[in-house]
Amino acid sequence: MSRKKLLEVKNLKQYFKIDKKTTVKAVDDVTFDIFEGETFGLVGESGSGKSTTGRAVIRLYHPTAGEITFDGRDISGKLNAEGKKFVTKNMQMIFQDPMASLNPRMTVMDIIAEGLDIYGMCKDKEDRTQRVYKLLKTVGLNEQHASRYPHEFSGGQRQRIGIARALAVEPKFIICDEPISALDVSIQAQVVNLLKKLQKDFNYTYLFIAHDLSMVKYISDRIGVMHCGQLVELGSADELYEYPLHPYTKSLLSAIPLPDPDYERDRVRIRYDMNMHDYSKEQPRWIEIKEDHFILASESEEVKYREEIEKIEELKKIKSEIKI
């Protein structure tokens, strides 16, 4: 049975004109799909264009070029009032900094209920209150928290409030824009486990943007790797971590520390240099190098990657024979 594509992004470009001579290509020709009920991870270093991609998809920015199709509807052009309502009702965002994204002058009750008020989702004041209480309980908080203000909470609690606010309007799609990077490590795991539980209970679809590759692997079904505004590799989480092809993906994975002194002593960091690609004669293309595994490569690089895949397949075969 084929899965339903909830989001389709084709050749997305997001440029920012700084002055008459300078234009920053924050997102340059990015293409990917997200299926209903899955978590699509987007990783890369700071400035690679991850968050800009997310903000363009949810239409916080007006895309320079490209197509964005959500739930069978084109949302890439200029949106009228009804189109904006469709996007904001069905797409929500969990922001990186929970303190900066919550209004300090509003109580938790009003912060969470704001979306409910805008879309007229409550019958009366009692229904509004009960809905907020239920949302607080869903994210691991309680009714007493509703009358407090954001500054009275810890970072992890504030992020839970942000999650409750995103869930309030019952969206189909949630963009998690580095939702754990501002939190302590112990709290990060709690928030990620909460997101996984919510997805299991309500069949949410996530675009999960993050730096932490190990955390992205834990939560994601498929992962896209971004560098300098372009997607350089895309594949299933297991495939990408065990058998990366692009040199940039390999460099990111080589930087992940493990709690193993022997491994850490011998760990070799792979350094990525953009100049290793000679695109002066051959322009790179976005190609499906094998089933559901995409990579940005020129023709000569494609040949090299296909040879590498053959070696990987041989290695997999040997491993399976050893297990037998």
C-alpha positions, 0 to 999 in steps of 0.5 A: 500500500502506497503512503500518502504524501502530506507535504511535497517540496520541489525546487524550493529557493529562499533568497534574501537580498542584502543590498544591490550586489549581495544576495544570500541563497539561504535555501537553493533548489531543495526537493523532498517529500514527507509522508503522513505519520512519519518524522522527517529529520533535517540536519546540518551545521548552523547556517546550512538553511534548515530553519529557513526551509522550515519557515518557508514551508510554513509560510513565515517567509514568502518563497523566492521560487519552487513549489510547496504542496500540502495535503494536495493543495498548492501553498507556494504562491501568494495566499489569500485569507482562506489560504493563510487560515488553511496553512496556520490551522493545519501546520504548527511550529515548535520553536527553538527558544521556548522563552522567546516564543511565549508572550511573557504578559500572557498566562499559560491558559491564554497562550495555549487557548489563543489558537482555539479563540482564533478558530472558534473551536470552543463552545463557551468559557468552560469548554475553553478551560477544559480543553487547555487543562486536557492539553496541559495533561497531554504534555505532562503538566497540570491544571495549576500551571494554567494561571502562571506566566512563562517566567515561572517555569523551567526551560523544559516546562516552557517547551512543553507549553510551546508543544501544547500551544502547537497541538491546540488547533489539532494540526496535521503537520508540526515543524519542530525547529530545533526544539531541544537545542536550548534544553539540558541533555536530561530534559532533551530526552524527555521532550523527544520521548513526549513527541514520539508518544504524541505521534503514536497517539495522534498520528502526527507528521513531523519535520524535525530540524536539529544539530544533534545527529544521534537524537535525529536518528532516534526520532526520524524515519528518514533524514535529509542532510543540508549544507550551504542551502542545499540537500546533499543526501537523503535516505532512511535513518538506518541507511544514512547512519550505517552507509553514508555516501556523501563526504559531508554526511560522513564528516557529520557522522564522524563528529558524533562522540560515543561513551566508549574510551577505546572508540574515542581514542581511535576516532578519526574525524573526517574533514569536509572540504567543498573544493573536493567537488569540481563542479566547473565542468559538471553541474551536480544533480539531485539523483536517486542513487538507489531506491529511496536514497538520494544524493547531490552528485555530478556524473563522475561522482555518480559513478563513484557512488554507485561503485561504493554502493556495490561494495556496501551491498557485498558487505551487507551480504557477508554480514548476513551470512555470518549471522546465519 
